[in-house]
Amino acid sequence: MAVESISRHPEIGTGTRLPYVRRFVVSGTPYVVYYKLGSSRIEILEVFDGRRAVPRTIGDED
């Protein structure tokens, strides 16, 4: 369902320090989806378990 929300509303996530990469926190779970906005598609970069110390995709993001 989170991916459906992102596909319908690509700007739903918050921006990161990397251009075009956004972060979406999945409500009610410890998961965070990092995704990249392209001109005609959305690329899921990582589904991150927020209980971990650092996501692999972004490094030391907030």
DOTOR-388390 format. One record per residue (C-alpha): residue number from 1; residue in one letter; x negated, z, y negated. Coordinates in steps of 0.25 Angstrom, whole numbers, plus 5000, padded with zeros to 4 digits. Example, Ala and Ser with C-alpha at 12.3 -4.5 7.8 and 13.67 -1.06 7.14 Angstrom:
! DOTOR-388390
+-----+------+------+------+------+
!  nr ! rest !    X !    Z !    Y !
+-----+------+------+------+------+
!   1 !    A ! 4951 ! 5031 ! 5018 !
!   2 !    S ! 4945 ! 5029 ! 5004 !
+-----+------+------+------+------+
//
This chain:
! DOTOR-388390
+-----+------+------+------+------+
!  nr ! rest !    X !    Z !    Y !
+-----+------+------+------+------+
!   1 !    M ! 5000 ! 5000 ! 5000 !
!   2 !    A ! 4989 ! 5003 ! 4990 !
!   3 !    V ! 4983 ! 4989 ! 4992 !
!   4 !    E ! 4997 ! 4983 ! 4989 !
!   5 !    S ! 4998 ! 4991 ! 4976 !
!   6 !    I ! 4984 ! 4985 ! 4972 !
!   7 !    S ! 4988 ! 4971 ! 4976 !
!   8 !    R ! 5001 ! 4972 ! 4967 !
!   9 !    H ! 4994 ! 4980 ! 4956 !
!  10 !    P ! 4979 ! 4976 ! 4956 !
!  11 !    E ! 4977 ! 4985 ! 4943 !
!  12 !    I ! 4983 ! 4997 ! 4950 !
!  13 !    G ! 4969 ! 5003 ! 4953 !
!  14 !    T ! 4959 ! 5009 ! 4943 !
!  15 !    G ! 4947 ! 5002 ! 4938 !
!  16 !    T ! 4933 ! 5005 ! 4943 !
!  17 !    R ! 4919 ! 5003 ! 4937 !
!  18 !    L ! 4918 ! 4990 ! 4944 !
!  19 !    P ! 4925 ! 4978 ! 4938 !
!  20 !    Y ! 4938 ! 4974 ! 4945 !
!  21 !    V ! 4937 ! 4985 ! 4955 !
!  22 !    R ! 4949 ! 4995 ! 4955 !
!  23 !    R ! 4953 ! 5008 ! 4962 !
!  24 !    F ! 4966 ! 5011 ! 4968 !
!  25 !    V ! 4969 ! 5026 ! 4973 !
!  26 !    V ! 4979 ! 5025 ! 4984 !
!  27 !    S ! 4989 ! 5036 ! 4981 !
!  28 !    G ! 4991 ! 5047 ! 4991 !
!  29 !    T ! 4978 ! 5043 ! 4998 !
!  30 !    P ! 4963 ! 5046 ! 4996 !
!  31 !    Y ! 4961 ! 5030 ! 4996 !
!  32 !    V ! 4956 ! 5022 ! 4985 !
!  33 !    V ! 4956 ! 5007 ! 4985 !
!  34 !    Y ! 4945 ! 4999 ! 4977 !
!  35 !    Y ! 4949 ! 4985 ! 4974 !
!  36 !    K ! 4944 ! 4973 ! 4966 !
!  37 !    L ! 4953 ! 4964 ! 4958 !
!  38 !    G ! 4950 ! 4950 ! 4958 !
!  39 !    S ! 4956 ! 4939 ! 4950 !
!  40 !    S ! 4966 ! 4935 ! 4962 !
!  41 !    R ! 4964 ! 4946 ! 4972 !
!  42 !    I ! 4961 ! 4961 ! 4975 !
!  43 !    E ! 4950 ! 4965 ! 4984 !
!  44 !    I ! 4950 ! 4979 ! 4990 !
!  45 !    L ! 4936 ! 4984 ! 4990 !
!  46 !    E ! 4938 ! 4998 ! 4997 !
!  47 !    V ! 4948 ! 5008 ! 5001 !
!  48 !    F ! 4941 ! 5021 ! 4998 !
!  49 !    D ! 4944 ! 5035 ! 5003 !
!  50 !    G ! 4944 ! 5043 ! 4991 !
!  51 !    R ! 4939 ! 5055 ! 4999 !
!  52 !    R ! 4925 ! 5048 ! 5000 !
!  53 !    A ! 4915 ! 5051 ! 4990 !
!  54 !    V ! 4912 ! 5036 ! 4985 !
!  55 !    P ! 4919 ! 5023 ! 4987 !
!  56 !    R ! 4910 ! 5012 ! 4992 !
!  57 !    T ! 4916 ! 5001 ! 4984 !
!  58 !    I ! 4914 ! 5008 ! 4970 !
!  59 !    G ! 4903 ! 5018 ! 4972 !
!  60 !    D ! 4904 ! 5030 ! 4963 !
!  61 !    E ! 4918 ! 5027 ! 4957 !
!  62 !    D ! 4924 ! 5038 ! 4949 !
+-----+------+------+------+------+
//
